[in-house]
Amino acid sequence: MSAHRQDDILRYTVDSRSRAGVTHVVELDLYDGNGGCTCEHFSFKLEEHLKKGAKPQDRLRCKHIHESRAALVDDIIAATIANRKKKPKKR
């Protein structure tokens, strides 16, 4: 499974492992940063708790949200490294 950033830094797509040709959309800014996903597990099991006011937490994130959050961290680290290479080091 691999998350792919879309037109917004907080929007990713993740291909389904179990169903060929199915792609889930993850939006990391939903539910106060918990994230939301179009997969069935999130839609039918997890989202209801967030709609009732549950605070963001790992147990309310499907595997696609976790994968997207990890990809976001990787993207931020890569961008930070690239920025550092562009700037001269101060002594």
Secondary structure as GFF3:
##gff-version 3
##sequence-region A 1 91
A	DSSP	beta_strand	3	5	.	.	.	ID=ss1
A	DSSP	beta_strand	11	15	.	.	.	ID=ss2
A	DSSP	beta_strand	23	27	.	.	.	ID=ss3
A	DSSP	alpha_helix	30	33	.	.	.	ID=ss4
A	DSSP	beta_strand	36	37	.	.	.	ID=ss5
A	DSSP	alpha_helix	40	41	.	.	.	ID=ss6
A	DSSP	pi_helix	42	46	.	.	.	ID=ss7
A	DSSP	alpha_helix	47	51	.	.	.	ID=ss8
A	DSSP	three_ten_helix	58	60	.	.	.	ID=ss9
A	DSSP	alpha_helix	63	86	.	.	.	ID=ss10
###
